[in-house]
Each structure stands twice: as C-alpha cells, then as structure tokens.
Amino acid sequence: NEVVRVVYDPSVVSYEELLRVFWEVHDPTQFMRQGNDIGTQYRSEIYVYDDAQRAAAEA
C-alpha cells in the first residue's frame, strides 16, 4: 500500500479540515484505483491516532 503520514499542528488546521480536503481530492468509489492508477495500493484507507480521530473519520 502507498501511505502518506501527515504531521500537523491542530492549532493551525483541524483534523476535520484535513479530512474535508482528503475527501475533496480522493474518490472512494473507484475500487482499487485513483484516476489512472490501478492496483491494491490505491485502496481507500484512513489510519487514525486515537478514538476521536476514528469517530471523525467515520462521521
């Protein structure tokens, strides 16, 4: 899988804002692909740090 780890300052940008941007540029309806890129490494996944992030990601 291809993964991007995002380190951010919550006093500058909220986790919810990061999620909003993620969903604006990422299409989870494209099974095993993003645009012209195809394969299992393009599955939609969000890894969370804690239960609060999990709840926000699942909202």
CHARMM-style PDB file with segment names, atoms N, HN, CA, C and O in Angstrom:
ATOM      1  N   ASN     1       0.835  -1.198   0.000  1.00  0.00      PROA
ATOM      2  CA  ASN     1       0.000   0.000   0.000  1.00  0.00      PROA
ATOM      3  C   ASN     1       0.869   1.247   0.000  1.00  0.00      PROA
ATOM      4  O   ASN     1       1.967   1.252   0.556  1.00  0.00      PROA
ATOM      5  N   GLU     2       0.381   2.276  -0.613  1.00  0.00      PROA
ATOM      6  HN  GLU     2      -0.511   2.272  -1.065  1.00  0.00      PROA
ATOM      7  CA  GLU     2       1.026   3.580  -0.542  1.00  0.00      PROA
ATOM      8  C   GLU     2       0.366   4.357   0.587  1.00  0.00      PROA
ATOM      9  O   GLU     2      -0.861   4.430   0.663  1.00  0.00      PROA
ATOM     10  N   VAL     3       1.170   4.928   1.452  1.00  0.00      PROA
ATOM     11  HN  VAL     3       2.166   4.868   1.390  1.00  0.00      PROA
ATOM     12  CA  VAL     3       0.658   5.629   2.630  1.00  0.00      PROA
ATOM     13  C   VAL     3       1.346   6.979   2.736  1.00  0.00      PROA
ATOM     14  O   VAL     3       2.533   7.112   2.436  1.00  0.00      PROA
ATOM     15  N   VAL     4       0.592   7.974   3.163  1.00  0.00      PROA
ATOM     16  HN  VAL     4      -0.372   7.867   3.407  1.00  0.00      PROA
ATOM     17  CA  VAL     4       1.148   9.290   3.455  1.00  0.00      PROA
ATOM     18  C   VAL     4       0.879   9.573   4.925  1.00  0.00      PROA
ATOM     19  O   VAL     4      -0.268   9.533   5.371  1.00  0.00      PROA
ATOM     20  N   ARG     5       1.933   9.859   5.673  1.00  0.00      PROA
ATOM     21  HN  ARG     5       2.865   9.891   5.310  1.00  0.00      PROA
ATOM     22  CA  ARG     5       1.768  10.237   7.075  1.00  0.00      PROA
ATOM     23  C   ARG     5       1.731  11.755   7.136  1.00  0.00      PROA
ATOM     24  O   ARG     5       2.639  12.428   6.647  1.00  0.00      PROA
ATOM     25  N   VAL     6       0.682  12.287   7.736  1.00  0.00      PROA
ATOM     26  HN  VAL     6      -0.056  11.741   8.133  1.00  0.00      PROA
ATOM     27  CA  VAL     6       0.516  13.733   7.826  1.00  0.00      PROA
ATOM     28  C   VAL     6       0.772  14.160   9.269  1.00  0.00      PROA
ATOM     29  O   VAL     6       0.075  13.727  10.186  1.00  0.00      PROA
ATOM     30  N   VAL     7       1.766  15.003   9.458  1.00  0.00      PROA
ATOM     31  HN  VAL     7       2.333  15.354   8.713  1.00  0.00      PROA
ATOM     32  CA  VAL     7       2.046  15.590  10.768  1.00  0.00      PROA
ATOM     33  C   VAL     7       1.554  17.031  10.692  1.00  0.00      PROA
ATOM     34  O   VAL     7       1.955  17.786   9.805  1.00  0.00      PROA
ATOM     35  N   TYR     8       0.687  17.407  11.623  1.00  0.00      PROA
ATOM     36  HN  TYR     8       0.361  16.794  12.343  1.00  0.00      PROA
ATOM     37  CA  TYR     8       0.077  18.733  11.546  1.00  0.00      PROA
ATOM     38  C   TYR     8      -0.032  19.346  12.933  1.00  0.00      PROA
ATOM     39  O   TYR     8       0.064  18.657  13.949  1.00  0.00      PROA
ATOM     40  N   ASP     9      -0.232  20.647  12.951  1.00  0.00      PROA
ATOM     41  HN  ASP     9      -0.310  21.207  12.126  1.00  0.00      PROA
ATOM     42  CA  ASP     9      -0.415  21.399  14.188  1.00  0.00      PROA
ATOM     43  C   ASP     9      -1.901  21.719  14.315  1.00  0.00      PROA
ATOM     44  O   ASP     9      -2.418  22.534  13.551  1.00  0.00      PROA
ATOM     45  N   PRO    10      -2.604  21.089  15.273  1.00  0.00      PROA
ATOM     46  CA  PRO    10      -4.049  21.317  15.390  1.00  0.00      PROA
ATOM     47  C   PRO    10      -4.419  22.759  15.755  1.00  0.00      PROA
ATOM     48  O   PRO    10      -5.586  23.137  15.651  1.00  0.00      PROA
ATOM     49  N   SER    11      -3.449  23.563  16.179  1.00  0.00      PROA
ATOM     50  HN  SER    11      -2.501  23.256  16.263  1.00  0.00      PROA
ATOM     51  CA  SER    11      -3.762  24.976  16.422  1.00  0.00      PROA
ATOM     52  C   SER    11      -3.788  25.762  15.113  1.00  0.00      PROA
ATOM     53  O   SER    11      -4.246  26.904  15.076  1.00  0.00      PROA
ATOM     54  N   VAL    12      -3.291  25.138  14.032  1.00  0.00      PROA
ATOM     55  HN  VAL    12      -2.919  24.210  14.061  1.00  0.00      PROA
ATOM     56  CA  VAL    12      -3.273  25.780  12.716  1.00  0.00      PROA
ATOM     57  C   VAL    12      -4.368  25.218  11.820  1.00  0.00      PROA
ATOM     58  O   VAL    12      -5.061  25.973  11.139  1.00  0.00      PROA
ATOM     59  N   VAL    13      -4.528  23.892  11.817  1.00  0.00      PROA
ATOM     60  HN  VAL    13      -3.965  23.279  12.371  1.00  0.00      PROA
ATOM     61  CA  VAL    13      -5.540  23.232  10.990  1.00  0.00      PROA
ATOM     62  C   VAL    13      -6.123  22.068  11.789  1.00  0.00      PROA
ATOM     63  O   VAL    13      -5.390  21.340  12.457  1.00  0.00      PROA
ATOM     64  N   SER    14      -7.429  21.897  11.719  1.00  0.00      PROA
ATOM     65  HN  SER    14      -8.025  22.489  11.176  1.00  0.00      PROA
ATOM     66  CA  SER    14      -8.075  20.825  12.481  1.00  0.00      PROA
ATOM     67  C   SER    14      -8.029  19.504  11.722  1.00  0.00      PROA
ATOM     68  O   SER    14      -7.856  19.473  10.504  1.00  0.00      PROA
ATOM     69  N   TYR    15      -8.186  18.435  12.458  1.00  0.00      PROA
ATOM     70  HN  TYR    15      -8.327  18.461  13.448  1.00  0.00      PROA
ATOM     71  CA  TYR    15      -8.254  17.111  11.844  1.00  0.00      PROA
ATOM     72  C   TYR    15      -9.449  17.035  10.892  1.00  0.00      PROA
ATOM     73  O   TYR    15      -9.362  16.443   9.817  1.00  0.00      PROA
ATOM     74  N   GLU    16     -10.556  17.637  11.298  1.00  0.00      PROA
ATOM     75  HN  GLU    16     -10.628  18.117  12.172  1.00  0.00      PROA
ATOM     76  CA  GLU    16     -11.748  17.647  10.454  1.00  0.00      PROA
ATOM     77  C   GLU    16     -11.497  18.376   9.134  1.00  0.00      PROA
ATOM     78  O   GLU    16     -12.017  17.969   8.096  1.00  0.00      PROA
ATOM     79  N   GLU    17     -10.716  19.433   9.166  1.00  0.00      PROA
ATOM     80  HN  GLU    17     -10.293  19.763  10.010  1.00  0.00      PROA
ATOM     81  CA  GLU    17     -10.369  20.150   7.930  1.00  0.00      PROA
ATOM     82  C   GLU    17      -9.491  19.275   7.033  1.00  0.00      PROA
ATOM     83  O   GLU    17      -9.665  19.267   5.814  1.00  0.00      PROA
ATOM     84  N   LEU    18      -8.559  18.546   7.624  1.00  0.00      PROA
ATOM     85  HN  LEU    18      -8.417  18.553   8.614  1.00  0.00      PROA
ATOM     86  CA  LEU    18      -7.736  17.621   6.839  1.00  0.00      PROA
ATOM     87  C   LEU    18      -8.605  16.548   6.195  1.00  0.00      PROA
ATOM     88  O   LEU    18      -8.393  16.190   5.036  1.00  0.00      PROA
ATOM     89  N   LEU    19      -9.580  16.035   6.936  1.00  0.00      PROA
ATOM     90  HN  LEU    19      -9.753  16.326   7.877  1.00  0.00      PROA
ATOM     91  CA  LEU    19     -10.495  15.041   6.370  1.00  0.00      PROA
ATOM     92  C   LEU    19     -11.300  15.636   5.216  1.00  0.00      PROA
ATOM     93  O   LEU    19     -11.496  14.985   4.190  1.00  0.00      PROA
ATOM     94  N   ARG    20     -11.764  16.873   5.386  1.00  0.00      PROA
ATOM     95  HN  ARG    20     -11.604  17.402   6.219  1.00  0.00      PROA
ATOM     96  CA  ARG    20     -12.548  17.518   4.327  1.00  0.00      PROA
ATOM     97  C   ARG    20     -11.725  17.612   3.046  1.00  0.00      PROA
ATOM     98  O   ARG    20     -12.230  17.307   1.966  1.00  0.00      PROA
ATOM     99  N   VAL    21     -10.476  18.027   3.151  1.00  0.00      PROA
ATOM    100  HN  VAL    21     -10.066  18.275   4.029  1.00  0.00      PROA
ATOM    101  CA  VAL    21      -9.609  18.131   1.975  1.00  0.00      PROA
ATOM    102  C   VAL    21      -9.363  16.750   1.376  1.00  0.00      PROA
ATOM    103  O   VAL    21      -9.383  16.591   0.156  1.00  0.00      PROA
ATOM    104  N   PHE    22      -9.131  15.752   2.223  1.00  0.00      PROA
ATOM    105  HN  PHE    22      -9.115  15.881   3.214  1.00  0.00      PROA
ATOM    106  CA  PHE    22      -8.927  14.386   1.736  1.00  0.00      PROA
ATOM    107  C   PHE    22     -10.103  13.944   0.881  1.00  0.00      PROA
ATOM    108  O   PHE    22      -9.910  13.435  -0.223  1.00  0.00      PROA
ATOM    109  N   TRP    23     -11.323  14.134   1.381  1.00  0.00      PROA
ATOM    110  HN  TRP    23     -11.480  14.547   2.278  1.00  0.00      PROA
ATOM    111  CA  TRP    23     -12.498  13.668   0.631  1.00  0.00      PROA
ATOM    112  C   TRP    23     -12.756  14.505  -0.618  1.00  0.00      PROA
ATOM    113  O   TRP    23     -13.394  14.022  -1.553  1.00  0.00      PROA
ATOM    114  N   GLU    24     -12.278  15.744  -0.657  1.00  0.00      PROA
ATOM    115  HN  GLU    24     -11.760  16.136   0.103  1.00  0.00      PROA
ATOM    116  CA  GLU    24     -12.422  16.560  -1.867  1.00  0.00      PROA
ATOM    117  C   GLU    24     -11.538  16.054  -3.004  1.00  0.00      PROA
ATOM    118  O   GLU    24     -11.908  16.177  -4.171  1.00  0.00      PROA
ATOM    119  N   VAL    25     -10.375  15.488  -2.680  1.00  0.00      PROA
ATOM    120  HN  VAL    25     -10.074  15.389  -1.731  1.00  0.00      PROA
ATOM    121  CA  VAL    25      -9.432  15.074  -3.723  1.00  0.00      PROA
ATOM    122  C   VAL    25      -9.366  13.564  -3.918  1.00  0.00      PROA
ATOM    123  O   VAL    25      -8.693  13.090  -4.833  1.00  0.00      PROA
ATOM    124  N   HSD    26     -10.051  12.808  -3.074  1.00  0.00      PROA
ATOM    125  HN  HSD    26     -10.598  13.194  -2.331  1.00  0.00      PROA
ATOM    126  CA  HSD    26      -9.975  11.346  -3.117  1.00  0.00      PROA
ATOM    127  C   HSD    26     -11.360  10.774  -3.406  1.00  0.00      PROA
ATOM    128  O   HSD    26     -12.331  11.152  -2.750  1.00  0.00      PROA
ATOM    129  N   ASP    27     -11.462   9.872  -4.376  1.00  0.00      PROA
ATOM    130  HN  ASP    27     -10.673   9.565  -4.908  1.00  0.00      PROA
ATOM    131  CA  ASP    27     -12.747   9.275  -4.747  1.00  0.00      PROA
ATOM    132  C   ASP    27     -12.804   7.827  -4.260  1.00  0.00      PROA
ATOM    133  O   ASP    27     -12.239   6.940  -4.900  1.00  0.00      PROA
ATOM    134  N   PRO    28     -13.485   7.575  -3.128  1.00  0.00      PROA
ATOM    135  CA  PRO    28     -13.534   6.217  -2.583  1.00  0.00      PROA
ATOM    136  C   PRO    28     -14.411   5.266  -3.395  1.00  0.00      PROA
ATOM    137  O   PRO    28     -14.435   4.066  -3.123  1.00  0.00      PROA
ATOM    138  N   THR    29     -15.127   5.786  -4.381  1.00  0.00      PROA
ATOM    139  HN  THR    29     -15.108   6.761  -4.602  1.00  0.00      PROA
ATOM    140  CA  THR    29     -15.989   4.913  -5.190  1.00  0.00      PROA
ATOM    141  C   THR    29     -15.217   4.206  -6.288  1.00  0.00      PROA
ATOM    142  O   THR    29     -15.746   3.296  -6.926  1.00  0.00      PROA
ATOM    143  N   GLN    30     -13.970   4.610  -6.519  1.00  0.00      PROA
ATOM    144  HN  GLN    30     -13.541   5.349  -6.001  1.00  0.00      PROA
ATOM    145  CA  GLN    30     -13.138   3.941  -7.523  1.00  0.00      PROA
ATOM    146  C   GLN    30     -12.430   2.778  -6.843  1.00  0.00      PROA
ATOM    147  O   GLN    30     -11.426   2.973  -6.159  1.00  0.00      PROA
ATOM    148  N   PHE    31     -12.948   1.577  -7.029  1.00  0.00      PROA
ATOM    149  HN  PHE    31     -13.764   1.419  -7.585  1.00  0.00      PROA
ATOM    150  CA  PHE    31     -12.430   0.389  -6.356  1.00  0.00      PROA
ATOM    151  C   PHE    31     -11.020   0.070  -6.827  1.00  0.00      PROA
ATOM    152  O   PHE    31     -10.793  -0.123  -8.021  1.00  0.00      PROA
ATOM    153  N   MET    32     -10.074   0.014  -5.900  1.00  0.00      PROA
ATOM    154  HN  MET    32     -10.259   0.171  -4.930  1.00  0.00      PROA
ATOM    155  CA  MET    32      -8.676  -0.350  -6.150  1.00  0.00      PROA
ATOM    156  C   MET    32      -8.006   0.555  -7.188  1.00  0.00      PROA
ATOM    157  O   MET    32      -7.160   0.100  -7.959  1.00  0.00      PROA
ATOM    158  N   ARG    33      -8.386   1.841  -7.206  1.00  0.00      PROA
ATOM    159  HN  ARG    33      -9.073   2.210  -6.580  1.00  0.00      PROA
ATOM    160  CA  ARG    33      -7.762   2.765  -8.154  1.00  0.00      PROA
ATOM    161  C   ARG    33      -8.003   4.200  -7.715  1.00  0.00      PROA
ATOM    162  O   ARG    33      -8.900   4.479  -6.920  1.00  0.00      PROA
ATOM    163  N   GLN    34      -7.195   5.097  -8.241  1.00  0.00      PROA
ATOM    164  HN  GLN    34      -6.466   4.869  -8.888  1.00  0.00      PROA
ATOM    165  CA  GLN    34      -7.393   6.534  -8.150  1.00  0.00      PROA
ATOM    166  C   GLN    34      -6.992   7.103  -9.491  1.00  0.00      PROA
ATOM    167  O   GLN    34      -5.816   7.080  -9.854  1.00  0.00      PROA
ATOM    168  N   GLY    35      -7.960   7.611 -10.228  1.00  0.00      PROA
ATOM    169  HN  GLY    35      -8.915   7.629  -9.934  1.00  0.00      PROA
ATOM    170  CA  GLY    35      -7.679   8.126 -11.567  1.00  0.00      PROA
ATOM    171  C   GLY    35      -7.174   7.018 -12.468  1.00  0.00      PROA
ATOM    172  O   GLY    35      -7.812   5.972 -12.588  1.00  0.00      PROA
ATOM    173  N   ASN    36      -6.029   7.238 -13.102  1.00  0.00      PROA
ATOM    174  HN  ASN    36      -5.510   8.087 -13.004  1.00  0.00      PROA
ATOM    175  CA  ASN    36      -5.449   6.233 -13.992  1.00  0.00      PROA
ATOM    176  C   ASN    36      -4.592   5.208 -13.260  1.00  0.00      PROA
ATOM    177  O   ASN    36      -4.130   4.246 -13.873  1.00  0.00      PROA
ATOM    178  N   ASP    37      -4.372   5.397 -11.957  1.00  0.00      PROA
ATOM    179  HN  ASP    37      -4.747   6.178 -11.459  1.00  0.00      PROA
ATOM    180  CA  ASP    37      -3.547   4.479 -11.174  1.00  0.00      PROA
ATOM    181  C   ASP    37      -4.408   3.329 -10.664  1.00  0.00      PROA
ATOM    182  O   ASP    37      -5.417   3.551  -9.995  1.00  0.00      PROA
ATOM    183  N   ILE    38      -4.005   2.096 -10.983  1.00  0.00      PROA
ATOM    184  HN  ILE    38      -3.185   1.915 -11.527  1.00  0.00      PROA
ATOM    185  CA  ILE    38      -4.804   0.920 -10.658  1.00  0.00      PROA
ATOM    186  C   ILE    38      -3.974  -0.053  -9.832  1.00  0.00      PROA
ATOM    187  O   ILE    38      -2.788  -0.243 -10.097  1.00  0.00      PROA
ATOM    188  N   GLY    39      -4.597  -0.667  -8.833  1.00  0.00      PROA
ATOM    189  HN  GLY    39      -5.561  -0.512  -8.618  1.00  0.00      PROA
ATOM    190  CA  GLY    39      -3.940  -1.686  -8.030  1.00  0.00      PROA
ATOM    191  C   GLY    39      -4.371  -1.616  -6.578  1.00  0.00      PROA
ATOM    192  O   GLY    39      -4.988  -0.645  -6.141  1.00  0.00      PROA
ATOM    193  N   THR    40      -4.035  -2.666  -5.837  1.00  0.00      PROA
ATOM    194  HN  THR    40      -3.533  -3.455  -6.192  1.00  0.00      PROA
ATOM    195  CA  THR    40      -4.453  -2.733  -4.436  1.00  0.00      PROA
ATOM    196  C   THR    40      -3.851  -1.616  -3.592  1.00  0.00      PROA
ATOM    197  O   THR    40      -4.410  -1.261  -2.555  1.00  0.00      PROA
ATOM    198  N   GLN    41      -2.721  -1.056  -4.019  1.00  0.00      PROA
ATOM    199  HN  GLN    41      -2.266  -1.345  -4.861  1.00  0.00      PROA
ATOM    200  CA  GLN    41      -2.107   0.021  -3.238  1.00  0.00      PROA
ATOM    201  C   GLN    41      -2.920   1.307  -3.282  1.00  0.00      PROA
ATOM    202  O   GLN    41      -2.604   2.257  -2.566  1.00  0.00      PROA
ATOM    203  N   TYR    42      -3.962   1.354  -4.110  1.00  0.00      PROA
ATOM    204  HN  TYR    42      -4.218   0.582  -4.692  1.00  0.00      PROA
ATOM    205  CA  TYR    42      -4.801   2.551  -4.216  1.00  0.00      PROA
ATOM    206  C   TYR    42      -6.144   2.384  -3.509  1.00  0.00      PROA
ATOM    207  O   TYR    42      -7.091   3.122  -3.784  1.00  0.00      PROA
ATOM    208  N   ARG    43      -6.223   1.414  -2.598  1.00  0.00      PROA
ATOM    209  HN  ARG    43      -5.454   0.815  -2.375  1.00  0.00      PROA
ATOM    210  CA  ARG    43      -7.442   1.248  -1.796  1.00  0.00      PROA
ATOM    211  C   ARG    43      -7.632   2.462  -0.889  1.00  0.00      PROA
ATOM    212  O   ARG    43      -6.666   3.125  -0.511  1.00  0.00      PROA
ATOM    213  N   SER    44      -8.868   2.738  -0.550  1.00  0.00      PROA
ATOM    214  HN  SER    44      -9.653   2.200  -0.857  1.00  0.00      PROA
ATOM    215  CA  SER    44      -9.172   3.858   0.345  1.00  0.00      PROA
ATOM    216  C   SER    44      -9.014   3.412   1.795  1.00  0.00      PROA
ATOM    217  O   SER    44      -9.709   2.502   2.247  1.00  0.00      PROA
ATOM    218  N   GLU    45      -8.103   4.050   2.522  1.00  0.00      PROA
ATOM    219  HN  GLU    45      -7.538   4.789   2.155  1.00  0.00      PROA
ATOM    220  CA  GLU    45      -7.909   3.752   3.940  1.00  0.00      PROA
ATOM    221  C   GLU    45      -7.485   5.020   4.660  1.00  0.00      PROA
ATOM    222  O   GLU    45      -6.728   5.832   4.127  1.00  0.00      PROA
ATOM    223  N   ILE    46      -7.982   5.176   5.871  1.00  0.00      PROA
ATOM    224  HN  ILE    46      -8.597   4.517   6.304  1.00  0.00      PROA
ATOM    225  CA  ILE    46      -7.545   6.264   6.743  1.00  0.00      PROA
ATOM    226  C   ILE    46      -7.061   5.610   8.030  1.00  0.00      PROA
ATOM    227  O   ILE    46      -7.812   4.886   8.682  1.00  0.00      PROA
ATOM    228  N   TYR    47      -5.814   5.862   8.395  1.00  0.00      PROA
ATOM    229  HN  TYR    47      -5.203   6.451   7.865  1.00  0.00      PROA
ATOM    230  CA  TYR    47      -5.260   5.358   9.648  1.00  0.00      PROA
ATOM    231  C   TYR    47      -5.374   6.465  10.686  1.00  0.00      PROA
ATOM    232  O   TYR    47      -5.039   7.617  10.411  1.00  0.00      PROA
ATOM    233  N   VAL    48      -5.842   6.121  11.863  1.00  0.00      PROA
ATOM    234  HN  VAL    48      -6.114   5.185  12.086  1.00  0.00      PROA
ATOM    235  CA  VAL    48      -6.107   7.126  12.893  1.00  0.00      PROA
ATOM    236  C   VAL    48      -5.174   6.945  14.081  1.00  0.00      PROA
ATOM    237  O   VAL    48      -4.602   5.873  14.282  1.00  0.00      PROA
ATOM    238  N   TYR    49      -5.030   8.007  14.862  1.00  0.00      PROA
ATOM    239  HN  TYR    49      -5.495   8.878  14.698  1.00  0.00      PROA
ATOM    240  CA  TYR    49      -4.170   8.016  16.035  1.00  0.00      PROA
ATOM    241  C   TYR    49      -4.932   7.631  17.300  1.00  0.00      PROA
ATOM    242  O   TYR    49      -4.371   7.008  18.201  1.00  0.00      PROA
ATOM    243  N   ASP    50      -6.218   8.003  17.367  1.00  0.00      PROA
ATOM    244  HN  ASP    50      -6.674   8.509  16.635  1.00  0.00      PROA
ATOM    245  CA  ASP    50      -6.993   7.724  18.576  1.00  0.00      PROA
ATOM    246  C   ASP    50      -8.478   7.591  18.237  1.00  0.00      PROA
ATOM    247  O   ASP    50      -8.879   7.719  17.081  1.00  0.00      PROA
ATOM    248  N   ASP    51      -9.280   7.334  19.263  1.00  0.00      PROA
ATOM    249  HN  ASP    51      -8.954   7.230  20.203  1.00  0.00      PROA
ATOM    250  CA  ASP    51     -10.715   7.127  19.062  1.00  0.00      PROA
ATOM    251  C   ASP    51     -11.423   8.380  18.553  1.00  0.00      PROA
ATOM    252  O   ASP    51     -12.392   8.279  17.801  1.00  0.00      PROA
ATOM    253  N   ALA    52     -10.952   9.549  18.952  1.00  0.00      PROA
ATOM    254  HN  ALA    52     -10.164   9.631  19.563  1.00  0.00      PROA
ATOM    255  CA  ALA    52     -11.568  10.793  18.476  1.00  0.00      PROA
ATOM    256  C   ALA    52     -11.368  10.947  16.972  1.00  0.00      PROA
ATOM    257  O   ALA    52     -12.292  11.342  16.262  1.00  0.00      PROA
ATOM    258  N   GLN    53     -10.178  10.642  16.486  1.00  0.00      PROA
ATOM    259  HN  GLN    53      -9.427  10.321  17.063  1.00  0.00      PROA
ATOM    260  CA  GLN    53      -9.933  10.701  15.045  1.00  0.00      PROA
ATOM    261  C   GLN    53     -10.748   9.638  14.321  1.00  0.00      PROA
ATOM    262  O   GLN    53     -11.262   9.890  13.232  1.00  0.00      PROA
ATOM    263  N   ARG    54     -10.871   8.456  14.909  1.00  0.00      PROA
ATOM    264  HN  ARG    54     -10.452   8.251  15.794  1.00  0.00      PROA
ATOM    265  CA  ARG    54     -11.677   7.399  14.293  1.00  0.00      PROA
ATOM    266  C   ARG    54     -13.130   7.861  14.147  1.00  0.00      PROA
ATOM    267  O   ARG    54     -13.738   7.685  13.091  1.00  0.00      PROA
ATOM    268  N   ALA    55     -13.677   8.448  15.200  1.00  0.00      PROA
ATOM    269  HN  ALA    55     -13.183   8.592  16.058  1.00  0.00      PROA
ATOM    270  CA  ALA    55     -15.060   8.923  15.162  1.00  0.00      PROA
ATOM    271  C   ALA    55     -15.237   9.994  14.088  1.00  0.00      PROA
ATOM    272  O   ALA    55     -16.230   9.980  13.361  1.00  0.00      PROA
ATOM    273  N   ALA    56     -14.289  10.914  13.981  1.00  0.00      PROA
ATOM    274  HN  ALA    56     -13.482  10.925  14.572  1.00  0.00      PROA
ATOM    275  CA  ALA    56     -14.378  11.971  12.964  1.00  0.00      PROA
ATOM    276  C   ALA    56     -14.279  11.383  11.564  1.00  0.00      PROA
ATOM    277  O   ALA    56     -15.004  11.806  10.664  1.00  0.00      PROA
ATOM    278  N   ALA    57     -13.394  10.418  11.372  1.00  0.00      PROA
ATOM    279  HN  ALA    57     -12.805  10.074  12.104  1.00  0.00      PROA
ATOM    280  CA  ALA    57     -13.216   9.809  10.048  1.00  0.00      PROA
ATOM    281  C   ALA    57     -14.441   9.002   9.635  1.00  0.00      PROA
ATOM    282  O   ALA    57     -14.758   8.916   8.449  1.00  0.00      PROA
ATOM    283  N   GLU    58     -15.126   8.415  10.603  1.00  0.00      PROA
ATOM    284  HN  GLU    58     -14.868   8.486  11.567  1.00  0.00      PROA
ATOM    285  CA  GLU    58     -16.300   7.593  10.299  1.00  0.00      PROA
ATOM    286  C   GLU    58     -17.578   8.410  10.201  1.00  0.00      PROA
ATOM    287  O   GLU    58     -18.616   7.891   9.791  1.00  0.00      PROA
ATOM    288  N   ALA    59     -17.512   9.699  10.578  1.00  0.00      PROA
ATOM    289  HN  ALA    59     -16.669  10.121  10.911  1.00  0.00      PROA
ATOM    290  CA  ALA    59     -18.713  10.554  10.556  1.00  0.00      PROA
ATOM    291  C   ALA    59     -19.142  10.874   9.141  1.00  0.00      PROA
ATOM    292  OT1 ALA    59     -20.131  11.580   8.941  1.00  0.00      PROA
TER     293      ALA     59
END
